[in-house]
């Protein structure tokens, strides 16, 4: 690599910010299509994600403080000795015009989107990836685009008015579906459910704009549609009910057909919560509904994708299969409470790219064993970041797969004929990440024999179930058992996160679990905490010990936890591998 070009986003919280970021994402995505050339940074001060709580952390009651804005942090890390950018010259570009001069050879024309039809910004993104175009607003075209000398290939102004379906956005996305996705011009490995320009542009936000570099680089089909068929979207309150969901399922069907069973498809992003009317299902239920709908089509979800810079750049980092440690010695099963804690919800790009910066650098990390739930498929999205986490792990840090496996899907919704594709996808990424435990198999229904049979192939050291009971699922917990020599257990459900303080969380865990445990037999509890730092997690463990003096509570790593379940199962004849729980 001869050099990398850095460009700092223009940010003044106006429509100009949105428009310029869109143009930058296009230039970066097209230029980085055949190698890592353009790296985008943001301002790094108190007003731009430096030392500010993350939106993800606040939502979970856990303020996350970053030492530095993420793109600058990773640039610092990756240029250190032994990292892939060590010694590579950096050239800071000072204007949009300078960035264009560096990238113009990769661009063939311009697509102008229609601010009166916010969905056309996604249509233009789809078209730009396929036809190598620059997506511009009418205003930026006048002030910048005309001077580039590029031809206007598409002008979407006035092209869609809702006269066909009763929905402007559905008309626009159907046009793109018929002309780009169905003919196979778009990728079948990735689709982008990314927020359109509704409200975001007028607020001058870069969120859900800068991430488009990856979609353009990889020719992703981009859209934003609601999964609900009994509520309209707030941006089109008069649209026919269910019209968005119907089109979304047609997109899934088309991508599934185009993939032809060769691979799974990554669904990136999440429906804009601001478009949910008051009284509609909340964000979590919308997440579950999306996953419920996509799973039969070999599609997995990468839910949280906001503020994730430079994905088209990071993907080019050199990569070799990773290795992590295992416990040095096996423990003998005793009459104790075996307690395992997992840092959860690293199944999305934003937490891996951003939130992990703070969690991983907590001073208490390494004092006691922890499971870190990071989906192994991020070895393909962030090979350099994943290598950093593995290189800097302590002997008490263990990586396990988070929601579902190598991607977030409902295992109970996988048709029998699709399991060979799903299994091959998971086997590939589990092997690359040296992962053999599925720490949180989040599903709408309980695991069937078919599900466990397939997981035993790529997750032989442990399967931990978390059943939501969503959409009529039976909401049964699996008995601890061996299935094809794979230890099977369940995750805490009555209390499954942080409850404001260490004391409150411990009190709830005591009421739900520890007060019911005995000191005369082995007991087990696998507990998830979303985006908590190790200091808080270890404080919780000590509070549980203090408030349960009658119990010998031992915090163990996930490999030890599931091996002890194996030992327990082997002692009980009715838990033979061939005698599966009657709940299955």
Wavefront OBJ file of the C-alpha trace (Angstrom):
o trace
v 0.000 0.000 0.000
v 1.643 3.230 -1.174
v -0.432 5.691 0.852
v -3.846 6.276 2.349
v -5.905 9.415 1.918
v -7.686 10.834 4.951
v -10.747 13.024 4.693
v -12.509 14.736 7.594
v -16.264 15.064 7.284
v -17.808 18.486 7.114
v -20.174 18.779 10.085
v -22.379 21.768 10.874
v -25.699 19.978 11.505
v -27.300 21.296 8.320
v -28.564 19.688 5.128
v -25.162 20.463 3.640
v -23.591 18.067 6.158
v -25.947 15.303 5.008
v -25.367 16.023 1.319
v -21.581 16.161 1.505
v -21.402 12.996 3.626
v -23.478 11.197 0.985
v -21.045 12.257 -1.721
v -18.051 11.268 0.414
v -19.513 7.800 1.088
v -19.923 7.253 -2.657
v -16.388 8.355 -3.467
v -14.956 6.199 -0.703
v -17.011 3.112 -1.544
v -16.126 3.202 -5.240
v -12.441 3.998 -4.708
v -12.088 1.279 -2.073
v -13.713 -1.352 -4.262
v -10.358 -2.832 -5.262
v -8.271 -1.867 -2.233
v -7.942 0.319 0.858
v -7.361 3.905 -0.296
v -9.741 6.341 1.455
v -10.148 6.594 5.245
v -12.789 8.941 6.679
v -12.458 10.663 10.052
v -14.692 12.994 12.041
v -14.056 15.878 14.370
v -12.668 14.712 17.693
v -13.913 17.037 20.394
v -16.531 17.106 23.116
v -19.280 17.690 20.560
v -18.442 14.766 18.317
v -18.623 11.446 20.176
v -15.474 12.109 22.216
v -16.217 11.167 25.806
v -19.961 11.213 25.195
v -22.281 8.366 26.238
v -23.251 6.209 23.283
v -26.869 5.954 22.226
v -26.567 2.191 22.527
v -25.187 2.430 26.056
v -27.825 4.869 27.232
v -30.600 2.688 25.888
v -29.339 -0.161 28.051
v -28.776 2.003 31.115
v -25.034 1.783 30.698
v -23.255 5.009 29.692
v -20.247 4.154 27.562
v -17.352 6.611 27.650
v -14.928 6.415 24.748
v -11.298 7.518 25.073
v -11.399 8.935 21.527
v -13.758 9.153 18.568
v -13.801 5.710 16.964
v -12.263 6.429 13.513
v -9.336 8.244 15.125
v -8.945 5.545 17.778
v -8.723 2.763 15.218
v -6.353 4.724 13.007
v -4.040 5.151 15.984
v -4.230 1.445 16.822
v -3.773 0.166 13.290
v -0.693 2.295 12.589
v 1.141 0.963 15.647
v 4.062 -1.441 15.304
v 3.042 -4.769 13.841
v -0.347 -3.582 12.563
v -1.173 -3.517 8.876
v -1.022 0.279 8.474
v 2.338 0.705 10.197
v 4.529 3.047 8.174
v 1.955 3.744 5.465
v 2.071 7.445 4.531
v -1.089 9.445 5.225
v -2.288 12.357 3.108
v -5.005 14.578 4.591
v -7.308 15.968 1.921
v -8.646 19.451 2.576
v -11.827 19.702 0.522
v -14.522 17.770 -1.292
v -12.893 18.853 -4.536
v -9.558 17.327 -3.488
v -11.292 14.065 -2.552
v -12.962 13.999 -5.958
v -9.629 14.496 -7.734
v -8.264 11.423 -5.955
v -11.327 9.258 -6.668
v -12.668 10.548 -10.007
v -11.251 7.676 -12.035
v -13.619 5.320 -10.207
v -16.760 7.372 -10.909
v -18.743 7.260 -14.156
v -21.572 9.693 -13.514
v -24.096 11.272 -11.173
v -27.447 10.207 -9.703
v -29.579 13.076 -8.356
v -32.068 12.042 -5.688
v -35.352 13.795 -4.917
v -35.684 15.478 -1.485
v -39.462 15.481 -2.023
v -39.291 11.663 -2.077
v -36.792 10.752 0.706
v -36.727 7.074 -0.294
v -35.011 7.973 -3.572
v -31.765 8.493 -1.676
v -31.728 4.720 -1.118
v -32.706 4.004 -4.703
v -29.867 6.266 -5.838
v -27.476 4.420 -3.497
v -28.440 1.103 -5.072
v -27.988 2.472 -8.571
v -24.692 4.157 -7.638
v -23.169 0.884 -6.496
v -24.139 -0.924 -9.674
v -23.352 1.847 -12.166
v -20.473 3.540 -10.273
v -22.180 6.877 -9.702
v -22.019 9.786 -7.293
v -25.248 10.391 -5.316
v -25.978 14.119 -5.053
v -28.832 16.259 -3.831
v -30.090 18.894 -6.273
v -28.343 21.584 -4.213
v -24.975 19.812 -4.129
v -25.255 19.082 -7.818
v -25.563 22.816 -8.514
v -22.678 23.839 -6.235
v -20.356 20.894 -6.823
v -21.592 18.285 -9.283
v -21.734 20.538 -12.342
v -18.058 21.343 -11.914
v -16.977 17.698 -11.972
v -17.713 17.230 -15.664
v -19.578 14.011 -14.892
v -22.779 13.227 -16.812
v -26.109 12.971 -14.990
v -27.055 9.332 -15.522
v -30.181 9.359 -13.343
v -32.334 12.221 -12.106
v -34.987 10.856 -9.743
v -36.765 14.178 -9.198
v -40.480 13.752 -9.831
v -40.024 10.144 -10.926
v -42.144 8.588 -8.137
v -45.408 9.983 -6.780
v -47.198 6.965 -5.303
v -49.648 6.713 -8.168
v -48.896 3.039 -8.761
v -49.204 1.529 -5.267
v -50.439 4.375 -3.088
v -46.949 4.740 -1.573
v -44.112 6.846 -2.961
v -41.474 4.714 -1.277
v -42.989 1.419 -2.429
v -43.161 2.691 -6.014
v -39.505 3.753 -5.802
v -38.226 0.525 -4.250
v -40.286 -1.618 -6.599
v -38.711 0.167 -9.551
v -35.252 -0.614 -8.142
v -36.305 -4.193 -7.389
v -37.472 -4.816 -10.945
v -34.542 -3.085 -12.640
v -31.583 -3.960 -10.410
v -32.220 -6.735 -7.870
v -34.310 -9.145 -9.920
v -31.899 -9.037 -12.908
v -29.075 -9.969 -10.518
v -27.179 -6.680 -10.815
v -26.991 -6.264 -7.034
v -25.148 -8.434 -4.541
v -26.886 -11.462 -3.060
v -24.528 -11.493 -0.039
v -25.628 -8.156 1.473
v -28.718 -5.948 1.528
v -29.041 -2.624 3.333
v -32.088 -1.608 5.343
v -30.813 1.915 5.902
v -32.754 4.979 7.025
v -33.720 7.236 4.138
v -33.496 11.040 4.211
v -36.786 11.600 6.068
v -36.030 14.052 8.914
v -32.365 12.989 9.002
v -31.277 15.388 6.263
v -32.969 18.432 7.777
v -31.209 17.638 11.068
v -27.863 17.467 9.291
v -26.987 14.033 10.613
v -24.266 11.819 9.194
v -25.741 8.730 10.833
v -27.092 6.290 8.222
v -25.202 8.202 5.533
v -21.500 7.592 6.055
v -22.068 3.812 6.355
v -23.098 3.694 2.688
v -19.493 3.262 1.590
v -19.828 -0.468 2.202
v -23.196 -0.752 0.444
v -21.854 1.041 -2.618
v -18.569 -0.864 -2.564
v -20.369 -4.221 -2.457
v -23.347 -3.304 -4.716
v -25.952 -3.799 -2.002
v -29.642 -3.313 -2.666
v -30.751 -0.501 -0.304
v -34.219 0.169 1.083
v -36.096 1.063 4.247
v -39.372 -0.735 4.827
v -41.464 -1.547 7.871
v -41.965 -5.199 8.843
v -45.454 -4.475 10.229
v -48.665 -5.070 8.304
v -51.151 -3.548 10.748
v -49.595 -0.093 11.227
v -48.648 2.451 8.552
v -45.290 4.211 8.704
v -45.328 7.707 10.173
v -43.724 9.170 7.052
v -46.638 7.866 4.922
v -49.644 7.650 7.250
v -52.130 7.197 4.387
v -50.394 4.304 2.655
v -52.295 0.993 2.286
v -51.692 -1.204 5.322
v -49.133 -3.948 4.905
v -47.772 -2.678 1.607
v -44.245 -2.190 2.954
v -44.037 -5.605 4.557
v -45.283 -7.251 1.372
v -42.527 -5.608 -0.655
v -39.909 -6.475 1.974
v -40.825 -10.152 1.710
v -40.545 -9.937 -2.068
v -37.054 -8.488 -1.662
v -36.176 -11.388 0.653
v -37.553 -13.902 -1.831
v -35.580 -12.331 -4.679
v -32.284 -12.259 -2.766
v -32.868 -15.849 -1.654
v -33.443 -16.900 -5.267
v -30.383 -14.996 -6.485
v -28.180 -16.588 -3.804
v -29.306 -20.013 -4.947
v -28.267 -21.718 -1.723
v -24.608 -20.807 -2.261
v -24.385 -18.571 0.793
v -26.330 -16.661 3.421
v -27.210 -12.970 3.028
v -26.375 -10.210 5.511
v -29.225 -7.797 6.303
v -27.610 -4.564 7.518
v -29.531 -1.966 9.470
v -32.782 -1.356 11.225
v -36.108 0.330 10.530
v -36.214 3.968 11.708
v -37.917 3.986 15.100
v -39.139 7.540 14.507
v -41.440 6.109 11.835
v -43.279 3.984 14.391
v -46.507 5.633 15.467
v -47.184 5.934 19.174
v -48.794 2.691 20.291
v -46.896 0.554 17.807
v -44.558 -2.241 18.946
v -41.280 -0.910 20.314
v -37.822 -1.213 18.829
v -37.089 -4.624 20.335
v -40.280 -6.129 18.943
v -39.540 -4.556 15.568
v -36.095 -6.175 15.696
v -37.628 -9.546 16.552
v -40.217 -9.206 13.788
v -37.552 -8.430 11.193
v -35.491 -11.452 12.215
v -38.607 -13.646 12.319
v -39.461 -12.663 8.744
v -36.000 -12.958 7.204
v -34.764 -16.213 8.766
v -36.512 -18.631 6.356
v -34.702 -16.919 3.462
v -31.147 -17.639 4.658
v -30.822 -14.013 5.756
v -29.207 -12.926 9.019
v -29.392 -9.515 10.646
v -26.614 -7.061 11.491
v -28.936 -4.824 13.471
v -27.149 -1.718 14.753
v -25.188 -0.051 11.959
v -25.098 3.643 12.853
v -21.862 5.651 13.043
v -19.702 2.841 11.674
v -16.957 4.404 9.585
v -14.680 2.936 6.923
v -16.142 -0.531 6.456
v -15.007 -0.551 2.818
v -11.499 0.186 4.114
v -11.247 -2.257 7.021
v -12.354 -5.212 4.889
v -8.983 -5.121 3.055
v -6.878 -5.815 6.139
v -4.787 -8.992 5.856
v -6.486 -11.843 7.610
v -5.577 -15.295 8.823
v -7.625 -17.579 11.084
v -7.547 -16.360 14.670
v -6.709 -18.376 17.763
v -7.861 -17.873 21.318
v -6.954 -19.700 24.500
v -8.757 -22.374 26.456
v -8.747 -22.958 30.222
v -5.436 -24.353 31.416
v -7.036 -27.069 33.516
v -10.444 -28.672 33.863
v -12.395 -28.278 37.067
v -14.005 -31.193 38.852
v -17.758 -30.915 39.382
v -18.602 -29.947 42.990
v -21.603 -28.751 44.961
v -21.211 -25.141 43.937
v -23.108 -22.501 42.034
v -21.285 -22.154 38.744
v -21.858 -18.653 37.438
v -20.869 -17.444 33.960
v -21.349 -13.888 32.684
v -21.409 -12.881 29.038
v -20.997 -9.385 27.593
v -23.786 -9.507 25.050
v -25.188 -7.906 21.922
v -21.947 -7.664 19.976
v -23.825 -9.198 17.056
v -23.995 -5.782 15.338
v -21.368 -3.584 13.708
v -21.746 -0.509 15.925
v -20.965 -2.238 19.251
v -17.978 -4.086 17.765
v -16.608 -0.927 16.115
v -17.479 1.600 18.802
v -18.750 0.324 22.157
v -16.031 -2.311 22.506
v -13.415 0.454 22.637
v -14.534 1.415 26.127
v -15.476 -2.040 27.389
v -12.253 -3.671 26.245
v -10.089 -1.011 27.891
v -11.780 -1.166 31.274
v -8.998 -1.536 33.869
v -10.649 -4.554 35.516
v -10.667 -6.673 32.357
v -8.677 -9.843 32.918
v -9.092 -10.000 36.702
v -11.771 -12.700 36.433
v -13.126 -14.850 33.606
v -15.673 -13.396 31.185
v -17.413 -14.514 28.017
v -17.427 -11.910 25.263
v -20.267 -12.437 22.814
v -18.946 -11.317 19.415
v -20.334 -12.911 16.293
v -17.520 -14.576 14.332
v -18.724 -13.299 10.939
v -17.212 -9.918 11.855
v -13.889 -11.453 10.875
v -15.040 -10.645 7.339
v -16.237 -7.101 8.071
v -13.516 -5.989 10.509
v -10.587 -8.431 10.152
v -8.163 -5.898 11.659
v -10.387 -5.023 14.622
v -11.052 -8.668 15.391
v -7.332 -9.419 15.259
v -6.704 -6.582 17.710
v -9.202 -7.997 20.201
v -7.699 -11.466 19.931
v -4.104 -10.174 20.171
v -4.874 -8.169 23.316
v -7.134 -10.629 25.151
v -6.047 -11.928 28.539
v -6.225 -15.556 29.637
v -9.556 -14.668 31.286
v -11.200 -13.324 28.112
v -13.076 -15.831 25.980
v -14.851 -15.069 22.698
v -18.134 -16.866 22.066
v -20.757 -16.342 19.381
v -23.524 -13.940 20.332
v -27.091 -13.760 19.004
v -27.636 -17.035 17.161
v -24.182 -17.669 15.722
v -22.335 -16.255 12.717
v -25.104 -13.714 12.313
v -28.422 -13.088 14.044
v -31.250 -15.343 12.863
v -34.020 -17.463 14.360
v -32.744 -21.030 14.237
v -36.241 -22.439 14.755
v -37.319 -20.705 11.527
v -34.697 -22.314 9.277
v -36.367 -24.753 6.831
v -34.820 -28.212 6.660
v -33.636 -27.684 3.084
v -31.726 -24.531 4.112
v -29.695 -26.027 6.950
v -26.768 -27.140 4.724
v -26.222 -23.502 3.683
v -26.675 -22.155 7.217
v -24.406 -24.814 8.682
v -21.647 -24.219 6.111
v -21.774 -20.461 6.768
v -21.418 -20.961 10.507
v -18.756 -23.645 10.243
v -16.629 -21.325 8.082
v -16.740 -18.321 10.416
v -16.582 -20.309 13.679
v -13.410 -21.962 12.374
v -11.907 -18.616 11.356
v -12.596 -17.126 14.783
v -11.669 -20.246 16.786
v -15.140 -20.197 18.352
v -16.840 -23.398 19.513
v -19.535 -22.032 21.835
v -22.822 -20.350 20.933
v -23.299 -18.214 24.019
v -26.719 -16.748 23.267
v -28.944 -18.506 20.737
v -31.731 -15.936 20.754
v -34.824 -17.397 19.138
v -38.562 -16.917 19.012
v -39.183 -20.585 19.786
v -37.480 -23.459 21.583
v -34.760 -25.474 19.861
v -35.855 -28.571 17.981
v -33.817 -31.723 17.511
v -32.990 -30.469 14.027
v -31.623 -27.194 15.404
v -29.452 -28.940 17.991
v -28.229 -31.513 15.488
v -26.930 -28.757 13.224
v -25.427 -26.639 16.004
v -23.542 -29.668 17.302
v -21.567 -29.590 14.044
v -20.114 -26.099 14.559
v -20.686 -25.383 18.268
v -19.525 -28.589 19.957
v -18.473 -26.991 23.259
v -21.739 -25.329 24.178
v -25.234 -24.153 23.202
v -26.985 -21.603 25.425
v -30.612 -20.882 24.608
v -32.550 -17.655 25.143
v -36.157 -18.050 23.969
v -38.259 -14.922 23.617
v -41.559 -16.716 23.085
v -42.278 -14.149 20.394
v -44.950 -14.892 17.793
v -46.430 -17.804 19.703
v -43.173 -19.563 20.509
v -43.418 -22.105 23.308
v -40.977 -20.141 25.472
v -39.636 -23.313 27.089
v -36.169 -23.467 28.518
v -34.052 -26.424 27.560
v -33.068 -28.816 30.309
v -29.320 -29.026 30.869
v -28.208 -31.996 28.842
v -25.828 -33.417 26.274
v -27.001 -33.550 22.696
v -24.603 -35.289 20.300
v -21.962 -34.561 22.962
v -22.755 -30.815 22.842
v -23.540 -29.377 26.307
v -26.884 -27.594 26.200
v -28.139 -25.039 28.695
v -30.216 -21.870 28.929
v -29.609 -18.217 29.677
v -31.271 -16.242 32.461
v -34.586 -14.816 31.356
v -36.358 -13.400 34.405
v -33.397 -11.043 34.839
v -31.313 -10.685 31.708
v -29.579 -7.335 32.000
v -28.374 -4.548 34.273
v -30.965 -2.945 36.543
v -29.439 0.431 37.255
v -27.090 -0.468 40.109
v -25.054 -3.427 41.241
v -27.255 -3.815 44.315
v -30.534 -3.708 42.365
v -29.275 -6.255 39.856
v -28.021 -8.613 42.560
v -31.326 -8.347 44.448
v -33.292 -9.294 41.352
v -30.991 -12.206 40.556
v -31.337 -13.395 44.129
v -35.137 -13.286 43.963
v -35.322 -15.052 40.623
v -32.497 -17.552 41.009
v -30.040 -17.657 43.903
v -32.585 -17.877 46.750
v -33.922 -21.040 45.107
v -30.520 -22.718 44.839
v -29.145 -25.406 47.090
v -25.667 -25.891 48.522
v -26.043 -29.696 48.326
v -25.830 -30.068 44.550
v -24.218 -28.382 41.546
v -26.165 -25.328 40.333
v -25.683 -23.355 37.132
v -26.504 -19.849 35.958
v -25.501 -18.225 32.643
v -26.165 -14.491 32.757
v -26.149 -11.878 29.984
v -25.315 -8.217 30.432
v -25.650 -5.851 27.505
v -22.682 -3.480 27.102
v -21.553 -3.541 30.762
v -17.902 -3.001 31.576
v -15.913 -5.670 33.449
v -15.631 -3.491 36.588
v -19.393 -3.470 37.047
v -19.739 -7.144 36.206
v -17.122 -8.198 38.735
v -18.684 -5.923 41.361
v -21.986 -7.683 40.729
v -20.334 -11.071 41.237
v -18.896 -9.961 44.568
v -22.268 -8.564 45.640
v -23.883 -11.917 44.857
v -21.269 -13.661 46.977
v -21.852 -11.215 49.839
v -25.640 -11.573 49.797
v -25.580 -15.384 49.551
v -23.190 -16.536 52.301
v -24.784 -19.987 52.292
v -23.754 -20.635 48.684
v -20.325 -21.236 47.207
v -20.626 -19.134 44.049
v -17.771 -19.449 41.579
v -17.412 -17.288 38.474
v -16.152 -19.509 35.658
v -15.286 -19.081 32.001
v -17.729 -20.393 29.351
v -15.612 -23.419 28.431
v -15.460 -24.522 32.051
v -19.173 -23.808 32.499
v -20.239 -26.074 29.676
v -17.664 -28.748 30.514
v -19.144 -28.939 34.038
v -22.584 -29.408 32.475
v -21.087 -32.248 30.457
v -19.758 -33.788 33.663
v -23.147 -33.414 35.340
v -24.935 -35.004 32.382
v -22.570 -37.952 32.238
v -23.382 -38.757 35.870
v -27.096 -39.089 35.195
v -28.267 -42.024 33.139
v -31.462 -40.302 32.026
v -29.359 -37.622 30.361
v -27.757 -39.985 27.896
v -27.019 -38.327 24.547
v -29.735 -40.419 22.895
v -32.360 -39.449 25.479
v -33.178 -35.861 24.570
v -35.371 -33.747 26.819
v -39.076 -34.298 26.306
v -39.345 -30.575 25.774
v -37.714 -30.944 22.356
l 1 2 3 4 5 6 7 8 9 10 11 12 13 14 15 16 17 18 19 20 21 22 23 24 25 26 27 28 29 30 31 32 33 34 35 36 37 38 39 40 41 42 43 44 45 46 47 48 49 50 51 52 53 54 55 56 57 58 59 60 61 62 63 64 65 66 67 68 69 70 71 72 73 74 75 76 77 78 79 80 81 82 83 84 85 86 87 88 89 90 91 92 93 94 95 96 97 98 99 100 101 102 103 104 105 106 107 108 109 110 111 112 113 114 115 116 117 118 119 120 121 122 123 124 125 126 127 128 129 130 131 132 133 134 135 136 137 138 139 140 141 142 143 144 145 146 147 148 149 150 151 152 153 154 155 156 157 158 159 160 161 162 163 164 165 166 167 168 169 170 171 172 173 174 175 176 177 178 179 180 181 182 183 184 185 186 187 188 189 190 191 192 193 194 195 196 197 198 199 200 201 202 203 204 205 206 207 208 209 210 211 212 213 214 215 216 217 218 219 220 221 222 223 224 225 226 227 228 229 230 231 232 233 234 235 236 237 238 239 240 241 242 243 244 245 246 247 248 249 250 251 252 253 254 255 256 257 258 259 260 261 262 263 264 265 266 267 268 269 270 271 272 273 274 275 276 277 278 279 280 281 282 283 284 285 286 287 288 289 290 291 292 293 294 295 296 297 298 299 300 301 302 303 304 305 306 307 308 309 310 311 312 313 314 315 316 317 318 319 320 321 322 323 324 325 326 327 328 329 330 331 332 333 334 335 336 337 338 339 340 341 342 343 344 345 346 347 348 349 350 351 352 353 354 355 356 357 358 359 360 361 362 363 364 365 366 367 368 369 370 371 372 373 374 375 376 377 378 379 380 381 382 383 384 385 386 387 388 389 390 391 392 393 394 395 396 397 398 399 400 401 402 403 404 405 406 407 408 409 410 411 412 413 414 415 416 417 418 419 420 421 422 423 424 425 426 427 428 429 430 431 432 433 434 435 436 437 438 439 440 441 442 443 444 445 446 447 448 449 450 451 452 453 454 455 456 457 458 459 460 461 462 463 464 465 466 467 468 469 470 471 472 473 474 475 476 477 478 479 480 481 482 483 484 485 486 487 488 489 490 491 492 493 494 495 496 497 498 499 500 501 502 503 504 505 506 507 508 509 510 511 512 513 514 515 516 517 518 519 520 521 522 523 524 525 526 527 528 529 530 531 532 533 534 535 536 537 538 539 540 541 542 543 544 545 546 547 548 549 550 551 552 553 554 555 556 557 558 559 560 561 562 563 564 565 566 567 568 569 570 571 572 573 574 575 576 577 578 579 580 581 582 583 584
